[in-house]
């Protein structure tokens, strides 16, 4: 192996190590949901997963203000909380994006304008997204009563609400409330890529 090729291999290895630094191993169905606490919300309170210990199912959705795909799902999340809240389901929306328009002050305005009926929190550290393995907005995770990952992926199969044929997340929630395994535990999430901070966390 010549010097040039050796250098390329070494640099590639270093790049991989840097990229992997701080990233948790990919979550699998049945894994314990990563815990988080002390994350500020648009309601002026601090939020953590343990705050919702009475919920039968917790739905963690990584989302944001600016992404067109995330925006079209806002009404569906509001409807989901309205329909399933009385059944013991708690939706928790998390924004981690490091970009103008997606930080807490902007989130407060968005939550007020839309009338969000679920907590909308801002994790500036981005730790929660890294630990959950979130890649885009929206990216949904359904946690069972024992707070294990029971479903992860897309909310449904179409950005257009009039063309939705399969409600992945709702089906998962219905199954969990009935004490069953979701009919589909993973689907491919879609949306805008999370805007990761270039600063070292």
VEXNUKOL-743029 format. One record per residue (C-alpha): x negated, y, z. Coordinates in steps of 0.05 Angstrom, whole numbers, plus 5000, padded with zeros to 4 digits. Layout:
XYZ;...
//
This chain:
500050005000;496950664979;496651275023;502251634987;507051054994;505050955067;506551685081;513451635048;515151025091;512851365155;516752005139;523051595122;522451225188;521651875226;527752175191;531851565209;529751625282;531552355284;538252235251;539851675300;537652065362;543552195408;548351785366;551951225402;552750535371;559150495328;565350345369;569149705357;576349525372;576749305444;570949745467;571950205527;573750905504;567951395517;569751835577;569452585577;571053135626;570653885637;572354075566;575954745560;582654775527;586855315494;591155315557;585355585599;584454925636;578954405637;580753725608;578153015615;580552325595;581952155668;587152715671;591852275631;591151635672;598751575678;599651555602;601050865572;597451065509;592751645496;591651875424;585152255415;584952625349;578852995326;581453585286;580154325273;583154975248;580155075179;580654395145;586554355096;587553625112;587553745187;592454325177;597553895139;597553405197;598953915252;606553855245;606053105246;602053115311;607153585342;612753125320;608952525346;608052825416;615353035417;617852345399;612951925439;611552375499;617752125536;615351415524;608751535560;604351735501;599552325505;596452655444;589853005457;586853425400;579453555402;575454055360;567954005359;566254405296;560554895300;563155425252;566756085252;574255995255;573955345293;571655575362;575855655425;578556365414;580856175344;583855535371;587855915422;591056325368;592455715325;595555335383;600055925400;602156055328;603755315315;606755175383;602354575399;605754135451;599253765467;592553975495;587754265443;580654265471;573854505447;567654075458;561954545440;556953995459;559953545405;558352965451;565352675449;565452635373;558552315371;560551795423;567151625389;563751615321;568452135292;566452345222;571952795196;578153195213;582952885227;580252245256;584951885304;583651395360;589151035399;587150815469;591150285506;593250305579;586350035599;583250585557;580250125506;580050285432;586149955401;586450335335;581950815297;582351145230;587551545191;594251785218;597951525157;596851375083;598252045050;596652775062;603352935030;608752795084;613852635029;609452075002;607651715066;609150975062;605250695120;604851035188;598550715215;598151095280;605551045297;605350295283;599450225330;602950625384;609450225377;605549575383;601749805445;608150035479;610949345466;604849015495;602448765428;596248865384;597049385329;598649085261;592649455233;587049645280;582450025232;583550445170;579150915132;579551625159;579652195110;579052955114;573653475120;566953275148;565453495220;561054115221;555253875264;551054385301;543854465277;541854635348;539154065390;544353855443;
//
